Amino acid sequence: MAEVKFENITATYGKKTVLKDFSLTVDSGEILCLVGPSGCGKTTLVRCLLGLHKPDTGTITVGDRVLFDAKKRINIPAEKRNIGIVFQDYAVWPHMTVLENVSYPLKKRRVPKDEIRERAMKALELVHMETYANHLPMQLSGGQQQRVAIARALVVDSEILVMDEPITNLDAKLREEMLLEIRMIQSRLGSTVLYITHDQQSALQLCDKMAIMELDGSLCQYGTDEEIILSPANRFTFEFIGVSNMIPVRFKNGRFHLDCGTEEPLDIPAPQGRALPEHLDMGVRMNDVVFADDSAVRARVMSRVFLGSEYNYFLRLGNKEIRVQQSMLDAKINGVPDDGADVGIRFVNPRFYPSASASDGKGDEK
């Protein structure tokens, strides 16, 4: 196990700065999911760690080993960094058997033949693919090919394993299975895993910690999934992680009022000791909008979808469409509104941000 530390990394491509003074520490033996929109610099950061892209400034260390230091002119070659990597497209060689694919990194290092086979078979056992050692990739499913790719990354006994969108090409059932496999493999080996994805649901299922990157390449928030869901650092994190509604409101005469074609006052206490702007956006998760017959706030059910364990609704609130999620337990107790029904709703755990029309979207929560 080893800690990974990025300190003040600046990385450019030509005149474009992708990362600027970026710092992040991945604790030893944990799975860190690096999450952010496409183009935010996730893959660039990984390429810097792997030695495939040279940063302009900063240092990168793994444990007590310095892989890169701009000031000291240290830049360990990629092939000597001893970091396992699993790519999105598997990258298994079609003309090689499973065993030959997994053995290849050891052959490149000129490891003795007997040791190569022993280590390769051990890596295949870790991913439950030892019985497929003599198969060609074309004889395997997508999930099995991805397991081979993971075994090939594990065979070099890397303390660090990087996974860059490794399950994007799999169907929903295989994605679920592979997330469980990755967690089980990491638990057995104790490796430090840096998992790169734009799929927030996968990140929430897998990670010990999450690092959220904004589109400009900055680190927005770092913490456990509970911390990021329950205490988002700003509007960007709140909107990016989890499905959310943003509803225009006005704060006047000490009370919140809807401002979306309807102006009902909201039964939500104003924060004490804070001056609020008049125009705000109220952020609320779709499972924090609850049906309440006695509420003065009314909405119309436009459509509903049954998803097995819950119902998802689209409601029309004034001139705004919002999404609501109702658990099966709540549906059994309180009933299921029909399409077109007029329903009362209440908002639980709302967050207030400066109106998007007067903000860059990065405003702190109010």
Protein Blocks (a to p, Z undefined) as FASTA:
>chain_A
ZZdddehiacdehjbcfbghiacdddehiacdddddehilmmmmmmmmnopaccfbdcdd
ehjbcfbdfklopacdfklnopacddfklopafkbcfklmmmmmmmmnopafklmmmmmm
mmmmmnopmmmmmpcfklpcfklmmmmmmmmmmmnopabdcdehkllmpcfklmmmmmmm
mmmmmmmnopacddddfblklmmmmmmbdcdddfkopafbgcdfklmmmmcfblmlmmmn
ocadddddddeehiacddehpacdcdddcdehiacdfbdcddddfklcccdfkbcbdcdd
fbdcdehjaccddddehjaccdddddfklmmmnopadehiacddddehiacdddfklcgh
laccZZ
